[in-house]
Structure formats: C-alpha cells, structure tokens
C-alpha cells in the first residue's frame, strides 16, 4: 500500500473505500478576474457574513451542523515563486486548472518490473482533482504563506530522522537513479549497517524496513494523522453534530481513516498533563457565533510536521452563510517552530439528502497487509541467505513515487 495522503489534489468525488460509497460534491469556482478582484471579493464576502443573521439551533447556539468540505484546492504552503502574492489571478488559476486536469489521464509507465513501475500502479484514477482555489496558500500568517522556521533542536531531530531513513535507502534504485525520494542522500551499493538500529524516536513515517509494525507509517497501520486536518488527495469531509451542551465532529478522510472527536463544552479545564490522547483534548466555548476550541494533550506517538506532544491548536469555527463555514486555526509548538502560524479554510455544506445513506469508512488494508508485508520480508531474507534471491535491503519498499514531481500547484 502506497501512502497517498499528501495535500495535492482533492475531490470531485470521494470514494469511501471500505463500503464503496461515493459522496458527490458540486464544484463552484470562486470568481476572481485578477488578484485584486479576488482580494476584493473575499473582503466583501467577509463583511457581508459579519452582518448576515446567524443560523441558530433550537437552544440558541450558532448552528454549525452539516457535512462540510473545502471545494477548492489550495496548497498548505505558498510556493516561493508567488512570493507575497496572497491571491492567484484568474489567468493563473485557469492555467493551473489546465495543467492539473491533464494529470487525470496520467498513467505514466516506466521500465516494467522496476520499483517505480510498481509504485505507479496507483495512477491518477485513485486521486481526485478540484479547481484551484483563490488563495496561493492555506497559511495566512506569516504573510509569506510559509510554515515558520524550525527551532535549532527541531532541526537536529528532523535531520537525524532524515539521515536514518536515507541510510536505509542508500543501496536501492531510488538513490542510484537520484529520485526525489533520495533527495539529500547518496547511492552506496552496500546496504547500511543502520538496518539493525532503532529509529531516532517513535516512528510515524514509512521507512525501508519491515521488522515490526512500527516500521510502517501511521496510515499503513490504519492510524490517522488526526489534527490538524487540512485535507488530502483522497478527500476530507467533516460532519458536525450539536446537542445542548455538546458538539461532535466526525472526520471522513484518507482511505477509511475516519475518526471522531468530542468537544467538551462544560467549561472544565484540560486533562492532566500526564494523560495524552491521539486527537488531543478539545475544550470549546462560544464567543458570539464563533465556536472556539482549544486543543492540547496530544500523544507523543502522533506527528504533525514534526510536532508531537507539545502541539497546541486554537480553532475558530464560524458559520458565514447558509452553505458556508469558515475555519481558522492557529498552530503552535515552541519546541518545533520559531513562532505560531495560522491557516484559514472556507468549507461548503454538502447535501444532507444525497448523503442520507452513509457508510462508516473503515481502514482494513493495514490490518491485513502489515502481517503479510513482514512475512514477505522474512521470506525474502531467508531466500537471500540461501543464495536464492537478491538482498531485500536493496529494494525500496518505502518511497511513494506517485505524483511527487507532478502537481504544478505545489
């Protein structure tokens, strides 16, 4: 199973893998004749939403309920080529749409039997594509649309993990062919002695080894990345349900890695620091018609851009119209980034009627595949020891080649 969870191309239709259910969405392009027109349109929209009467639940809270998704595709970080340009021009968006639409028909093949050819078994049919959004990045602060620099300590940790993974790849065709998967590494036909070492810290990403389940990435083990959730190549939906004194959000993401979070609304403090949860501890309150959620107490076995147990999120959910919902989240971890950073997304409400029959997404691939992958590796090692096959350490079982060099939006 190849990891297809990068934010690149997202949803015209999202296939719920386990049950085969399909949730369709209607795509409406944001009007933006020029960069200035785009910015003006968004400013006007914000002003009108601020004066529009808020939809309310029977018990008087702002009504955020429904199934919501982002109907345009925007990269998390702004490409350096756009510098401080916050909005695309209409011409830029049209060109990007044209280039990205061409990827729908992509079924690029390379030399049959190679690792890259096998990885390409997941072609564009497994991805979904939407129109390019108006913004050049989801990140609105810092103004350059980029994640802030890492702290010196975080740089050391990232470098150690990268060095370890590259060492396990050094004898593979990935490094020999100077593929993007080996960027920063070098080819050496002799497998690294580091195959016997544990990773620098608890592993959450894929490595070129199958000694135990933890050598696989979190999605390979059917463990979702959790929060923050900004979307992915196979879709991202969230269903919000409200009751008096309680709010639940169900996330339909990835390939069946659906999960649910409950927002504690009773004013109680966060859990003690020694209690850690996969999706953190969400404590919410209302500020007017905006739901504000403070999220802490993440598990050290989760990872978002290098941040683990010290990750802190401050979310703001605001219904801006009958079919629109604004989501703004500030992300901080002083042990990882030199400053906090903020993301903004605009979600569109999906049809309750068309989604009245809803199948729970379930990830089963990892549960079945992980034992098989480990057994296959042991069999390959046994065959090599008998002189009946190649050294399995020269094969790349970790790199996701699919689309990594293709999407012009990234």
N, C-alpha and C positions, 0 to 999 in steps of 0.2 A: 504494500500500500504506500503510495507516494503522498507526501504532505502537500495539500493544496489549500493552505489556509492563509496565504498572504493576501493583503488588501490590494487587489489589482482590478479584476473585472467582476462585476456583481450583477445582478438579477433582472432578467426579463421574466424568467420563471424559475422557481426554486423547487428542485426535486427533493422531497423528503425521502431519503434513501431507504430506510427500513421498510416503510409501508408502500412506497411508490406513489404517495400522494403528491399532487402538484398544486402549489399555491401561485396563482397568476397575479401579476400586478400590471397596472396601466401606467405607462410612462408618459409624462408630460414634460417637455423641455422648458426650462426657465428662459424667459425672454431676456436677451441681452444683446443689443445691437453693437455695443462697444464696451470696453472695460468701464468707462464712465457710466454708461447706461445701466450696466449690470449693478454697479455700486449704488446708483440712484434708485433702482428698482428694489434692491434689498433694504435700503434705508426707508423707503416709502412703506414697504411691507411691514417693517418693524414698527413704524409709527402707527399704522392702521391697526395692527394687532394689539398695540398697547391701549387703544381706545375702544376696541370691539368688546361687546359684553361677553363675559366668561361663561362657558357652559358649566353647569353645576350638577352635582349628584343630588338625590332627594334629601340627603342630610346636610347639604350646604357646602360641600367641598368642591373645588375645581375638578371637573370631570376629565380625567386623562385616559379613560378606558378605551380599549380597542386593540387592534393589531396594527403595528406601525413598522415602517421600513423606510430607508433612505432610497429614493427613487432616482438618484443620480450618482454618478461615480466620481469621487473626489479622492485624491491621494492623501494619506495622513500628513506627509511632509511635502513641502513645496520643492519642486525641482530647482536646483541652483540657477538654471537658465532663465527662470522667471523672476529671479532677484526679489524685489519688494513689490511685485505685481500681485495684488490680492485677488483680482478677478480676471478670468480669461476674457478676451474679446470674442465676439460672435464668430469671427473668422477663425480664430484659434480653436474654438470648440468644434466648429464644423470640420476642420482638418483633422483634429484628434478623433472625432467620431468616425471619419472616413478610414483613417489608418487602423483604428481598433476594430471596426466592423470587418476588415479584411482578415483579422485573426480568427473569425468564426469558422472560416473554411480551412484553417491551418491543419494539416495532417503531415507535418514535415517528417520525413523518414531519413535516417542515416544508414550507415552500413549495418545490414541485418546481423543480429546476434550480438551487437555491441551493447554495453550498458546504457548508452544514450538512446539507442533504438528501443530497448525495453522500457525505459523511463517514458519515452514518447507514446507508450500505449495509452496514456491518459492524454487525449488530444483536446481540442477546443470544445468538443461536444460535452465535456464534463464541466465546462465553465459557463458562466452567464455574463452577458455584457449589457450595460446600460449606457445611456447618453452621458457624456462628460458634464460634470456639474459646473456651476458658475464660478466657484472658488478654485483657486490654484492649490489649496491645501485645506484640510480639516483644521489644522492648527491655526488659531487666530492670534495667539500670543505665545511666544515672542512675535513681533511684527514680521520677521523674516520667514515665518511659517515652518520653522525647523525645531526639532527637539533640541533643548539646550545641551551644551557640552557635558560630558561625564565628569564626575569628580576624579581626582587622581587615584583614589582607592578603587573606584568602579572601573577605571581604565585598566588597572592591574588585573582585576578579576576577569574582565572581558578578554584581555589579551591572553591570560592563562587558559581560559576555556577554548579560545580560538586556536591557540597553539596545540592544545591537546587533540582537538578534532582534526586539525591539519596533519598531525603526526600519523593518525590512523588512516589517512587518505594518501600518504606520500607515495606508496607503491602502486597506486591504481592508475587506470587510464585517465581518470579525471584530472590528475596532476600532470600526467605525461602529455596530455593534449592541451594543457593550460586552460581548462574550462573555468568558468566563473565560480564553480563550486570549490576550486582550489585557490582562489584569489588570496594572495599573501603567503602561499605555501610554495613548495618546490618538489619536483619529482625525484624520488630515490627508489631504484628497483628493489632495494632491500626493505622488507616490512619493518616498521618501527618497533623497538622493544617496549614502547609505551602501551602496547596492547594489553599488557599484564597489569597496568596501573589503574587505580580508580580515577574517576574524573575529578577535577579540582573542587567541585561542590556538587550537590544533588543535581542529577541530570534532568533537564526538561526538554532538550532538543535532540534531534537524531544524531547518532554517531555511527561510525563504520565498524560496529561490533555488536554481536548478539550473544553476550554471555549470560544476560539475565533480563527480565522485563524492563528494568530501569534503564537499560541501554537504548531503549526506544524513546521517541519523542512523546510528549503528553498526548497529542491526538492519536498516535499509533496505539496508545493504551486506552483509548476511548475516554481520555480525561480532557475536558475542555479547558481552554485558556482562561475562561472566566472574565473578570472585569479588568480594565475597561474593555468594552465590546464596541468596535468601530466598523464591523463588517468584514466580509471575506469573499473569496471568489465563488463560493457556493451559496451565498445568500446570508442575510441576517435580519431576522424578524423578532419583535418583542411584543408579547400580549400583556397588557396591563389590566388588572382586575382590582377594583376597590370595594371595600366594605367599610362600615362605620368603625373607625379606629384601626384599620389595617389595609395594606397595599401589597399585592404580589405581582411579580413580573416574571413571565416565562420567556426564555430566550430560545429561539429555534435557529441554530447556527451550524456551520460546518457540515459534516456528513452524519448527522444524527447525534451530535454532541449537544442536545438540548438540555437546558438546566433551568432551575427556578430559584429566585431569590425572594425572600420575605423582608419587607421594610418595617422595622419596629417603629411605631408611631406614638408610643405612650410616654415619651419624654425621659425614659430611663437612660442611664449612661451606657457607654460601650462596655463590652465584656472585659473581664480582667485581661491584662497583657499576656498572661500565660495560656490563654485559650485562643487558638488560631483556627480559622475556617477557610475552606477553599475559595469561597466567593466573598470573603471578608465579612465584617459585621456592619450591616446597614441600619443607620438610625436616621429617621426622617422627621421633618416638621414642615408646616406651611408658612410661607412668607407671602401673604396675599394670595394670589392664584398660582404661585410657583411652589412646586414640591422641591424642597432642599434635602438632599441625602448626604450624610457624612459616612464614609466607608473606611474602616480601619481593620486591624486584626487579621491580616492576610496570612496564609500559611507560607512557611519558607520553602515549600515544595512547588509553589506557583511561581510564575515568572512573567513579567511584562517589561520588555525592553531592558532587562537586567534588574528590574526592581522586584523585590520579593516581600519579605515580612514587614518592611517599613513603608510599603506603598500606602499612600493616603489619597483618597478621591473626595472631591466636593462637587456633587452633581446638582444641577438645576433643571427641572422639567417644567415647561410652560406650554399650555395649550394656547396656540396663537390663532386658531380658527377652527371651523367645524371639522376640517380634514388635515390640519397641520399641527405639529408638535415640535417645539424647539428643545434641543438637548444641549446643554453646556456643561462641561466637566473640567475642573482644574485638577491636574495631576502633579503630585509632588512626592519626592523622596530625597531628602538632603544627603543621604548616603550614596546616591546614584547620580543625581543631576545637580548642576550648579544653581538652578533656580526652578521654580514651578513653571508649568506650561498649560495652556488651555485649548480645548477642542470644542468646536461648535458643529452640530449637525441639525438638519431640518428633516423631520420624518413626515411621511404621508400616511393617512389612515387607509387601511385595506378593507375590502368589503366583508362585513360580517356574514352576509348571506352566502357569498361564494365560498366562504371558509367555515360554514356551519358544521361540515363533517371534517373533523381534524384528527389526524393520526399522530400519536406521540412519536417523535423522532427518536430512534434508538441507534446507538453505535454498537455494532456487533463485530465489525471487521477485526478490531484489535483483540477482542476476546478469543476469536478463532485463530487469527493469524499469528499472534505473538508466540504461542507454543510451537506452531509449525515453523516459524522463522528460526527459532532457537534450535529445534530439532534438525532442520535443514543445515544449519551451520555446523552442528556436531557431526553430521554425516559427511559434510564436505571436508571437515578436518580429519576424520577417520580415513577417508579415501586418499587424501593427500599424504597422510602418514604411511600409507601402503604403496605410495607411488602411483596411484590410480587417478589422480586428478590434480588440478592446479592448486596452489596455495590460496585458500579463500581470502586471505588478507590482502591480496592484490585486486580483489573485486570490490567495487563501490556499491554498497547497499544502503547508503545514507543520503546521497545528494538528490534533491529534487530538481531535475533539469527543466521541467515543463514550464515554459513561458517566462523563465527568469531573465531572458535577454530580449523579450519581445515587446511588452506593453509600453507604447510611447508616452503614456500618461505618467509613468513612474520616473 
